[in-house]
Amino acid sequence: MLFCNLNFLHPSITDKIRVLFLYFLLTRADIIWYIHLMDINNPNTLAINYFSSPENKQQNRYCALRAFFIDKMNAEEIAQKYGYTTSYIYSLIRDFKAELIKNPDKDPFFTVTALGRPPLGDEYTERITVLRKNNMSVPEIKAAMDGFGVPVSTHYISSVLKKEGFARLPRRDKTAKTDIEPTEELKKMLA
């Protein structure tokens, strides 16, 4: 046995030899698993690196705050681990608590954004209906709304007109399109 006659050596040297011996006693599966974890293209390695060394500033702040509140690490350890100063960690904690008190319903890190454009107000719906009452077609209404500085799509204009109960305009020739008399509502809107 290897460890029988090691008592004549200094105890720290004996411990090092035992650790080395145990290291070489790893099973083949352990060695394969260790090599597997060291593979850079391995998803497990990528995930471990993502959480252990965040590159995004917001993620870094989140991890630092999580280490303080959940893992109960002290500010000095967190500062050293994430590359901040201790005073910055205390400021981060203070600001985080203040933000939670100020906006308890808002998540300071993970926000869900609504897809698409924000809905346009009733003012724009009124403009579209006034323009239709002047026998303007959807492309003409779009051109007028773009002129007002309101970028709307033809699909949105069509859906507003359908919701307001307007039918499609009948086919018109060019002279019928140009002979439009503006109503009082349109004159007010343009003024």
C-alpha positions as CSV (number, residue, x, y, z in Angstrom):
1,M,0.0,0.0,0.0
2,L,1.2,3.4,-0.9
3,F,0.3,5.3,2.3
4,C,1.8,2.9,4.8
5,N,5.2,4.4,5.2
6,L,4.5,8.1,4.6
7,N,4.6,9.0,8.3
8,F,8.2,10.0,8.1
9,L,7.3,12.9,5.8
10,H,5.9,16.2,6.8
11,P,2.1,16.0,7.3
12,S,1.3,18.6,4.6
13,I,3.4,16.7,2.1
14,T,1.6,13.5,3.1
15,D,-1.8,15.2,2.5
16,K,-0.7,16.4,-0.9
17,I,0.4,12.9,-2.0
18,R,-3.0,11.5,-0.8
19,V,-4.9,14.1,-2.8
20,L,-2.9,13.3,-5.9
21,F,-3.5,9.6,-5.4
22,L,-7.2,10.1,-5.0
23,Y,-7.2,12.3,-8.1
24,F,-5.8,9.5,-10.1
25,L,-8.3,7.0,-8.7
26,L,-11.1,8.8,-10.6
27,T,-13.3,6.4,-12.5
28,R,-13.3,6.6,-16.3
29,A,-16.8,8.0,-16.2
30,D,-15.7,10.9,-14.0
31,I,-12.8,11.7,-16.3
32,I,-15.1,11.6,-19.4
33,W,-17.6,13.9,-17.6
34,Y,-14.9,16.3,-16.6
35,I,-13.6,16.4,-20.2
36,H,-17.2,16.9,-21.4
37,L,-17.7,19.9,-19.1
38,M,-14.4,21.4,-20.4
39,D,-15.7,21.3,-24.0
40,I,-16.3,24.9,-25.1
41,N,-19.1,24.1,-27.5
42,N,-21.0,22.1,-24.9
43,P,-24.3,23.7,-23.9
44,N,-23.6,22.9,-20.2
45,T,-20.3,24.8,-20.3
46,L,-21.9,27.7,-22.1
47,A,-24.6,27.8,-19.4
48,I,-22.1,27.6,-16.6
49,N,-20.1,30.4,-18.1
50,Y,-23.2,32.5,-18.7
51,F,-24.1,32.5,-15.0
52,S,-20.6,32.5,-13.5
53,S,-19.2,35.4,-15.5
54,P,-22.0,37.6,-16.9
55,E,-21.0,40.1,-19.5
56,N,-24.2,42.2,-19.6
57,K,-24.1,45.0,-17.0
58,Q,-27.8,44.5,-16.1
59,Q,-27.2,40.7,-15.6
60,N,-24.1,41.5,-13.5
61,R,-26.1,43.8,-11.2
62,Y,-28.8,41.2,-10.9
63,C,-26.3,38.5,-10.0
64,A,-24.7,40.8,-7.4
65,L,-28.0,41.6,-5.8
66,R,-29.0,37.9,-5.8
67,A,-25.8,37.0,-4.2
68,F,-26.4,39.5,-1.4
69,F,-30.1,38.8,-0.7
70,I,-30.3,35.0,-1.5
71,D,-26.8,33.6,-1.1
72,K,-26.2,35.9,1.9
73,M,-22.7,36.9,0.7
74,N,-21.2,40.0,2.2
75,A,-20.6,43.1,0.1
76,E,-16.8,42.7,0.1
77,E,-17.1,39.2,-1.4
78,I,-19.6,40.3,-4.0
79,A,-17.5,43.3,-5.0
80,Q,-14.5,41.1,-5.5
81,K,-16.5,38.4,-7.4
82,Y,-18.3,40.8,-9.8
83,G,-15.6,43.5,-10.2
84,Y,-17.3,46.3,-8.3
85,T,-16.2,48.4,-5.3
86,T,-17.8,47.7,-2.0
87,S,-19.4,51.2,-1.9
88,Y,-21.0,50.5,-5.3
89,I,-22.5,47.3,-3.9
90,Y,-24.0,49.2,-1.0
91,S,-25.3,51.9,-3.4
92,L,-26.8,49.2,-5.7
93,I,-28.6,47.6,-2.7
94,R,-29.9,51.0,-1.5
95,D,-31.1,51.9,-5.0
96,F,-32.7,48.5,-5.5
97,K,-34.7,48.7,-2.2
98,A,-35.8,52.3,-3.1
99,E,-37.0,51.2,-6.5
100,L,-39.0,48.3,-5.0
101,I,-40.6,50.8,-2.6
102,K,-41.3,53.4,-5.2
103,N,-42.7,51.0,-7.9
104,P,-43.8,47.8,-6.1
105,D,-45.6,46.5,-9.2
106,K,-42.8,47.1,-11.6
107,D,-40.0,44.5,-12.0
108,P,-36.7,46.4,-12.2
109,F,-34.9,43.7,-14.1
110,F,-37.3,41.6,-16.1
111,T,-39.8,43.7,-18.0
112,V,-42.3,42.3,-20.5
113,T,-42.8,44.5,-23.5
114,A,-46.0,44.4,-25.5
115,L,-45.6,43.5,-29.1
116,G,-46.6,45.8,-31.9
117,R,-47.4,49.5,-31.9
118,P,-49.1,51.1,-28.9
119,P,-52.8,51.7,-29.7
120,L,-53.7,55.1,-31.2
121,G,-56.1,57.3,-29.2
122,D,-59.6,58.3,-30.0
123,E,-58.3,61.5,-31.5
124,Y,-56.9,59.6,-34.4
125,T,-60.0,57.6,-34.8
126,E,-62.0,60.8,-35.1
127,R,-59.6,62.2,-37.7
128,I,-60.0,59.0,-39.8
129,T,-63.8,59.2,-39.6
130,V,-63.9,62.9,-40.5
131,L,-61.7,62.2,-43.5
132,R,-63.9,59.3,-44.6
133,K,-67.0,61.6,-44.2
134,N,-65.3,63.7,-46.9
135,N,-65.4,60.7,-49.2
136,M,-61.7,60.0,-49.0
137,S,-60.4,56.5,-49.8
138,V,-58.1,54.6,-47.5
139,P,-54.9,55.5,-49.5
140,E,-56.0,59.2,-49.4
141,I,-56.7,59.0,-45.6
142,K,-53.3,57.4,-45.2
143,A,-51.6,60.3,-47.1
144,A,-53.5,62.8,-45.0
145,M,-52.6,61.1,-41.7
146,D,-49.0,61.0,-42.8
147,G,-49.3,64.7,-43.5
148,F,-50.5,65.2,-39.9
149,G,-47.4,63.4,-38.7
150,V,-49.2,60.3,-37.7
151,P,-47.8,57.2,-39.3
152,V,-50.7,54.7,-39.6
153,S,-51.0,51.7,-41.9
154,T,-53.7,51.2,-44.4
155,H,-54.7,48.1,-42.5
156,Y,-55.3,50.1,-39.4
157,I,-57.3,52.7,-41.3
158,S,-59.5,49.9,-42.8
159,S,-60.1,48.3,-39.4
160,V,-61.1,51.6,-37.9
161,L,-63.5,52.3,-40.7
162,K,-65.0,48.9,-40.4
163,K,-65.3,49.2,-36.7
164,E,-67.0,52.6,-37.1
165,G,-69.5,51.1,-39.6
166,F,-68.3,52.6,-42.9
167,A,-68.8,50.7,-46.1
168,R,-66.3,50.6,-48.9
169,L,-66.4,53.5,-51.3
170,P,-67.8,52.8,-54.8
171,R,-65.4,53.1,-57.7
172,R,-64.7,56.7,-58.7
173,D,-63.0,58.3,-61.6
174,K,-60.4,60.9,-61.2
175,T,-62.8,63.8,-61.6
176,A,-65.0,62.5,-58.8
177,K,-62.0,62.3,-56.6
178,T,-60.9,65.9,-57.2
179,D,-64.4,67.4,-56.9
180,I,-64.6,66.9,-53.1
181,E,-66.0,69.8,-51.0
182,P,-64.4,69.8,-47.5
183,T,-66.9,69.7,-44.7
184,E,-66.9,72.0,-41.7
185,E,-65.4,69.3,-39.5
186,L,-62.5,68.9,-42.0
187,K,-61.9,72.6,-42.1
188,K,-61.8,72.8,-38.3
189,M,-59.4,69.8,-38.2
190,L,-57.1,71.4,-40.8
191,A,-57.1,74.8,-39.0
